Amino acid sequence: MGDKRSRAWKYIYISAAVIVVLFLTGCAVLAGLKEKKETQDALALAHKYMEKGEYEAAEKENIRIISACANMYPADEALLNLGLIYAHPGNPGRDPGKATASFEKVLKFFPESRFAGQAKILIGVVHRYEKMKAEKDHLEKEIQDLKNTIKKSKQIDLEIDMKKKELLK
């Protein structure tokens, strides 16, 4: 009889231990879900800021996400968004170097991310855009130089015409 009672107590202890473990694990899962919901909300907020043209607020929100998540999702998406903010032509604080660095971090720290392909493409786009911008600036300078040369040439032509008129008198 004593054996059955001690066995019953063992089952009770084991059951209690299992319940405690399940309870603690369940709390951890719930905490994880809460954190995931918070990061999703933060990403949505960062997107809203970006859409409104509030680039500094979007930048801060994405940096907060990256700091909180370190090397886990959604830091990859936040890094991509940060690069887009730095690359955006409407952003007065536009910085192609920072944009490229953000995209490269996606490739370095999250090579298997669903955003890695986009980051690779965006690096090429930023480089190409900067190259085209430099070419455009160079062409605009050449055009201005040519306009100045034409203006000087017209001035010389006018002076020559005036000298001819003086000689004919």
BAFI-3210 file (N, C-alpha, C; in Angstrom, 3 decimals, decimal comma, padded with zeros to 6 digits):
// residues 169
n [1|2|3|4|5|6|7|8|9|10|11|12|13|14|15|16|17|18|19|20|21|22|23|24|25|26|27|28|29|30|31|32|33|34|35|36|37|38|39|40|41|42|43|44|45|46|47|48|49|50|51|52|53|54|55|56|57|58|59|60|61|62|63|64|65|66|67|68|69|70|71|72|73|74|75|76|77|78|79|80|81|82|83|84|85|86|87|88|89|90|91|92|93|94|95|96|97|98|99|100|101|102|103|104|105|106|107|108|109|110|111|112|113|114|115|116|117|118|119|120|121|122|123|124|125|126|127|128|129|130|131|132|133|134|135|136|137|138|139|140|141|142|143|144|145|146|147|148|149|150|151|152|153|154|155|156|157|158|159|160|161|162|163|164|165|166|167|168|169]
n.u [000,809|001,886|003,653|002,070|001,045|003,362|004,121|001,979|002,375|004,761|003,838|002,247|004,152|005,714|003,770|003,203|005,677|005,809|003,642|004,557|006,812|005,552|003,990|005,966|007,299|005,195|004,778|007,128|006,800|004,516|005,602|007,468|005,726|004,490|006,674|007,200|004,876|005,160|007,484|006,540|004,595|006,290|007,726|005,630|005,000|007,384|007,253|005,004|005,973|007,924|006,367|005,021|007,025|008,571|011,468|013,537|012,228|011,442|013,940|014,972|013,137|013,617|016,291|015,948|014,571|016,534|018,475|017,093|016,568|018,930|020,695|018,505|015,371|013,146|015,361|016,719|014,869|014,493|017,058|017,147|015,066|016,204|018,342|016,841|015,708|017,995|018,706|016,642|015,461|013,925|014,644|016,089|018,346|019,719|021,959|023,984|026,179|025,712|023,361|024,189|025,895|024,029|022,520|024,540|025,028|022,743|023,234|025,584|025,027|022,614|022,476|020,730|018,298|015,028|015,218|017,708|018,248|016,953|018,472|020,945|020,323|019,553|021,950|023,360|021,639|021,844|024,587|024,638|022,876|024,284|026,520|025,334|024,345|026,718|027,743|025,752|026,057|028,618|028,095|026,303|028,026|029,781|027,971|027,333|029,867|030,125|028,015|028,980|031,239|029,992|028,631|030,804|031,914|029,878|029,999|032,542|032,064|030,245|031,907|033,733|032,034|031,372|033,893|034,273|032,263|033,198|035,528|034,506|033,334]
n.v [-001,178|001,214|001,617|002,255|004,741|006,338|006,222|007,537|010,093|010,677|010,865|013,101|015,064|014,995|015,742|018,316|019,514|019,351|020,998|023,439|023,817|023,928|026,188|028,175|028,011|028,630|031,311|032,408|032,017|033,584|036,075|036,295|036,446|038,854|040,615|040,250|041,308|043,944|044,696|044,407|046,403|048,590|048,498|049,019|051,607|052,918|052,641|054,243|056,765|057,071|057,111|059,501|061,271|061,892|061,618|061,621|060,718|058,187|057,074|057,027|055,257|052,860|052,446|052,017|049,585|047,932|048,047|046,820|044,265|043,158|040,670|039,397|038,714|041,426|042,919|042,780|043,711|046,282|047,347|047,339|049,162|051,417|051,885|052,561|054,943|056,566|056,620|057,852|060,243|062,440|062,967|065,298|064,789|062,967|060,334|058,648|056,983|056,004|054,681|052,621|051,295|050,355|048,568|046,764|045,717|044,216|042,152|041,124|040,414|039,092|036,993|035,035|036,181|037,247|039,703|040,035|039,746|042,008|043,971|043,625|044,360|047,015|048,182|048,224|049,946|052,359|052,930|053,201|055,344|057,391|057,525|058,325|060,791|062,178|062,215|063,764|066,191|066,844|067,119|069,276|071,273|071,392|072,268|074,790|075,971|075,962|077,666|080,038|080,373|080,735|083,095|084,841|084,648|085,808|088,376|089,121|088,982|091,115|093,236|093,095|093,700|096,344|097,522|097,186|098,819|101,275|101,485|101,596|104,093]
n.w [000,000|000,825|-001,188|-003,399|-002,633|-002,477|-005,114|-006,292|-005,283|-006,573|-009,214|-008,934|-008,285|-010,610|-012,471|-011,528|-011,971|-014,766|-015,415|-014,405|-016,051|-018,578|-018,142|-017,764|-020,232|-021,907|-021,143|-022,085|-024,820|-025,236|-024,547|-026,586|-028,776|-028,172|-028,389|-031,109|-032,242|-031,401|-032,836|-035,420|-035,405|-035,071|-037,475|-039,259|-038,470|-039,145|-041,919|-042,433|-041,680|-043,651|-045,990|-045,575|-045,914|-043,780|-043,089|-041,139|-038,818|-039,698|-040,130|-037,476|-036,280|-037,687|-036,979|-034,264|-034,338|-035,472|-033,454|-031,367|-032,336|-033,232|-034,765|-035,869|-037,544|-037,460|-038,316|-040,710|-042,608|-041,615|-041,983|-044,791|-045,278|-044,103|-045,825|-048,098|-047,231|-046,988|-049,653|-050,941|-053,244|-052,469|-049,907|-047,847|-046,359|-047,820|-048,528|-050,401|-049,847|-047,243|-047,820|-049,545|-047,751|-045,865|-047,424|-048,047|-045,513|-045,118|-046,928|-045,818|-043,076|-043,237|-045,314|-046,255|-046,218|-047,278|-048,316|-049,352|-052,111|-053,128|-051,885|-053,117|-055,747|-055,314|-054,472|-056,875|-058,298|-056,856|-057,239|-060,030|-060,371|-059,073|-060,722|-063,131|-062,314|-061,808|-064,425|-065,644|-064,264|-065,176|-067,925|-067,857|-066,965|-069,136|-071,102|-070,085|-070,278|-073,065|-073,768|-072,667|-074,290|-076,791|-076,252|-075,840|-078,375|-079,944|-078,930|-079,802|-082,565|-082,816|-082,101|-084,221|-086,386|-085,713|-085,965|-088,721|-089,734|-088,872|-090,356|-092,931|-093,055]
ca.u [000,000|002,762|004,301|001,126|000,952|004,582|004,060|000,991|003,029|005,731|003,064|001,807|005,337|006,057|002,727|003,412|006,869|005,417|002,770|005,428|007,603|004,638|003,608|007,100|007,503|004,080|005,037|008,186|006,196|003,664|006,487|007,994|004,654|004,303|007,805|007,020|003,818|005,736|008,389|005,700|004,018|007,373|007,966|004,502|005,159|008,500|006,733|004,123|006,834|008,567|005,341|004,690|008,206|009,201|012,618|014,279|011,453|011,539|015,305|015,072|012,338|014,334|017,486|015,454|014,277|017,817|019,097|016,334|016,536|020,303|020,883|017,303|014,279|013,070|016,486|017,055|013,929|014,777|018,272|016,762|014,308|017,151|019,016|015,894|015,589|019,215|018,783|015,455|015,776|013,191|015,192|017,127|019,539|020,091|023,374|024,157|027,173|025,019|022,389|024,939|026,360|022,880|022,208|025,623|024,839|021,721|023,909|026,603|024,482|021,409|022,605|019,603|017,080|014,224|015,549|019,081|018,223|016,603|019,616|021,965|019,843|019,558|023,343|023,626|020,839|022,445|025,844|024,312|022,280|025,356|027,344|024,564|024,291|028,031|027,807|024,838|026,718|029,721|027,506|025,774|029,182|030,224|026,967|027,530|031,110|029,841|027,190|029,886|032,051|029,113|028,393|032,038|032,038|028,926|030,549|033,648|031,437|029,703|033,049|034,253|031,072|031,533|035,171|034,043|031,458|034,070|036,453|033,754|032,944]
ca.v [000,000|002,373|001,807|002,927|006,145|007,051|006,317|008,581|011,384|010,895|011,359|014,465|015,914|015,064|016,546|019,709|019,990|019,528|022,178|024,612|023,968|024,401|027,560|029,056|028,003|029,390|032,731|032,819|032,082|034,780|037,241|036,353|036,941|040,268|041,314|040,210|042,268|045,281|044,993|044,605|047,745|049,554|048,507|049,712|053,028|053,400|052,756|055,417|057,953|057,140|057,519|060,903|062,094|062,195|060,725|061,506|059,856|056,832|056,623|056,714|054,059|051,700|052,238|051,424|048,177|047,247|047,928|045,874|042,907|042,732|039,879|038,604|039,404|042,156|043,837|042,785|044,610|047,638|047,780|047,643|050,415|052,482|052,167|053,264|056,309|057,289|056,724|058,531|061,566|063,479|063,123|066,332|064,198|061,858|059,966|057,391|056,131|055,319|053,774|051,442|050,580|049,643|047,432|045,783|045,043|043,176|041,016|040,560|039,821|038,312|036,533|034,174|036,962|037,465|041,043|040,044|039,998|043,418|044,776|043,524|045,182|048,427|048,646|048,556|051,113|053,551|053,206|053,676|056,676|058,334|057,674|059,142|062,148|062,774|062,488|064,878|067,397|067,128|067,625|070,620|072,175|071,564|073,100|076,163|076,456|076,223|078,876|081,158|080,523|081,313|084,485|085,578|084,687|086,818|089,673|089,382|089,279|092,481|094,148|093,079|094,454|097,766|097,962|097,249|100,015|102,425|101,523|101,959|105,499]
ca.w [000,000|000,924|-002,478|-004,289|-002,235|-002,874|-006,562|-006,587|-005,014|-007,661|-010,361|-008,621|-008,410|-012,034|-013,102|-011,120|-012,678|-016,167|-015,472|-014,218|-017,279|-019,625|-017,812|-018,048|-021,676|-022,477|-020,909|-023,001|-026,154|-025,256|-024,571|-027,948|-029,645|-027,860|-028,998|-032,560|-032,543|-031,221|-033,949|-036,605|-035,263|-035,303|-038,927|-039,896|-038,164|-039,962|-043,295|-042,474|-041,685|-044,967|-046,951|-045,323|-046,165|-042,499|-043,216|-039,874|-037,919|-040,249|-039,858|-036,044|-035,985|-038,219|-036,148|-033,011|-034,634|-035,663|-032,131|-030,541|-032,906|-033,512|-035,980|-036,121|-038,205|-038,724|-038,517|-042,139|-043,283|-041,137|-042,687|-046,164|-045,221|-043,803|-047,095|-048,969|-046,711|-047,363|-051,111|-051,480|-053,809|-051,764|-048,565|-047,811|-045,756|-048,700|-048,440|-051,142|-049,177|-046,151|-048,443|-049,993|-046,557|-045,283|-048,290|-047,894|-044,217|-045,328|-047,576|-044,926|-041,857|-043,535|-046,698|-046,619|-046,057|-048,484|-048,775|-049,851|-053,561|-053,318|-051,449|-054,168|-056,865|-054,906|-054,492|-058,277|-058,682|-056,234|-057,941|-061,382|-060,231|-058,754|-061,926|-064,075|-061,766|-062,054|-065,863|-065,901|-063,761|-066,102|-069,174|-067,596|-066,918|-070,521|-071,774|-069,607|-070,892|-074,482|-073,819|-072,425|-075,493|-077,810|-075,845|-076,135|-079,836|-080,423|-078,541|-080,732|-083,864|-082,733|-082,136|-085,592|-087,200|-085,381|-086,572|-090,161|-089,978|-088,666|-091,481|-094,134|-092,983]
c.u [000,858|003,414|003,397|001,025|002,190|004,629|003,077|001,611|004,065|005,009|002,610|002,984|005,725|005,046|002,897|004,609|006,554|004,567|003,601|006,240|006,727|004,235|004,733|007,374|006,413|004,267|006,105|007,644|005,317|004,498|007,078|006,964|004,421|005,414|007,655|005,957|004,356|006,664|007,609|005,049|005,063|007,708|006,861|004,602|006,278|008,058|005,842|004,934|007,467|007,580|004,985|005,864|008,894|010,417|013,393|013,551|011,524|012,919|015,448|014,325|013,045|015,590|017,083|015,167|015,572|018,504|018,408|016,466|017,906|020,389|019,694|016,309|013,560|014,198|016,880|016,153|014,183|016,041|017,970|016,007|015,227|017,921|018,123|015,716|016,793|019,319|017,680|015,788|015,059|013,725|016,288|018,435|020,044|021,593|023,574|025,167|026,542|024,004|023,080|025,415|025,226|022,534|023,284|025,521|023,765|022,388|024,899|025,992|023,270|021,460|021,438|018,264|016,332|014,508|016,946|019,134|017,909|017,781|020,698|021,580|019,950|020,969|023,707|022,888|021,452|023,738|025,575|023,734|023,367|026,260|026,626|024,487|025,604|028,192|026,939|025,467|027,850|029,181|026,936|026,896|029,695|029,268|027,138|028,797|030,884|028,977|028,049|030,762|031,236|028,867|029,622|032,225|031,103|029,430|031,683|033,096|030,874|030,824|033,641|033,337|031,209|032,816|035,014|033,285|032,320|035,037|035,748|033,355|033,961]
c.v [001,248|002,679|002,571|004,410|006,922|007,212|007,424|009,955|011,710|011,450|012,800|015,425|016,095|015,933|018,026|020,302|020,256|020,777|023,457|024,870|024,495|025,853|028,525|029,138|028,800|030,876|033,235|032,952|033,316|036,049|037,420|036,892|038,432|041,093|041,353|041,217|043,692|045,648|045,183|045,986|048,818|049,644|049,256|051,216|053,638|053,583|053,995|056,706|058,158|057,649|058,993|061,830|062,543|061,269|060,552|060,577|058,403|056,244|056,196|055,431|052,799|051,401|051,600|049,937|047,380|047,033|046,865|044,438|042,332|041,964|038,978|039,423|040,255|043,162|043,894|043,753|046,064|048,190|048,147|048,982|051,604|052,879|052,936|054,718|057,129|057,499|057,590|059,935|062,719|063,762|064,191|065,822|063,005|061,605|058,619|056,443|055,338|054,323|052,477|050,621|049,788|048,409|046,343|045,037|043,963|041,946|040,333|039,795|038,927|037,775|035,662|034,904|037,091|038,848|041,120|040,344|041,459|044,314|044,786|044,407|046,663|049,000|049,066|049,801|052,392|053,923|053,783|055,093|057,718|058,576|058,560|060,593|062,872|063,120|063,690|066,195|067,823|067,712|069,031|071,649|072,444|072,470|074,561|076,766|076,801|077,481|080,117|081,433|081,167|082,791|085,351|085,725|085,733|088,223|090,064|089,730|090,702|093,515|094,231|093,889|095,956|098,315|098,110|098,514|101,276|102,584|101,960|103,435|106,394]
c.w [000,000|-000,405|-003,444|-003,943|-002,675|-004,390|-006,973|-006,362|-006,090|-008,883|-010,149|-008,786|-009,883|-012,777|-012,777|-011,856|-014,149|-016,323|-015,337|-015,487|-018,413|-019,389|-018,169|-019,544|-022,364|-022,301|-021,864|-024,419|-026,267|-025,297|-025,962|-028,919|-029,426|-028,512|-030,515|-032,985|-032,431|-032,376|-035,246|-036,583|-035,551|-036,788|-039,660|-039,671|-039,010|-041,420|-043,440|-042,518|-043,064|-046,010|-046,809|-045,623|-044,883|-042,349|-041,915|-038,899|-038,389|-039,968|-038,397|-035,697|-036,483|-037,413|-034,819|-033,201|-034,759|-034,320|-031,282|-031,039|-033,227|-034,833|-036,288|-036,934|-037,170|-038,930|-039,984|-042,908|-042,874|-041,794|-044,138|-046,210|-044,964|-045,064|-048,048|-048,530|-047,153|-048,876|-051,705|-051,985|-053,098|-050,373|-048,581|-047,191|-046,545|-048,632|-049,131|-050,510|-048,041|-046,706|-048,845|-048,796|-045,910|-046,105|-048,157|-046,562|-044,319|-045,919|-046,632|-043,749|-042,092|-044,967|-047,179|-046,521|-047,377|-049,067|-049,388|-051,351|-053,868|-052,955|-052,520|-055,362|-056,526|-054,833|-055,911|-058,731|-058,121|-056,951|-059,328|-061,336|-059,960|-059,958|-062,946|-063,600|-062,014|-063,538|-066,234|-065,454|-064,694|-067,408|-068,998|-067,530|-068,324|-071,301|-071,363|-070,197|-072,361|-074,640|-073,600|-073,645|-076,611|-077,509|-076,163|-077,643|-080,433|-080,102|-079,480|-082,107|-083,881|-082,802|-083,537|-086,503|-086,945|-085,993|-088,088|-090,522|-089,830|-089,844|-092,761|-094,122|-093,495]
res [m|g|d|k|r|s|r|a|w|k|y|i|y|i|s|a|a|v|i|v|v|l|f|l|t|g|c|a|v|l|a|g|l|k|e|k|k|e|t|q|d|a|l|a|l|a|h|k|y|m|e|k|g|e|y|e|a|a|e|k|e|n|i|r|i|i|s|a|c|a|n|m|y|p|a|d|e|a|l|l|n|l|g|l|i|y|a|h|p|g|n|p|g|r|d|p|g|k|a|t|a|s|f|e|k|v|l|k|f|f|p|e|s|r|f|a|g|q|a|k|i|l|i|g|v|v|h|r|y|e|k|m|k|a|e|k|d|h|l|e|k|e|i|q|d|l|k|n|t|i|k|k|s|k|q|i|d|l|e|i|d|m|k|k|k|e|l|l|k]
***
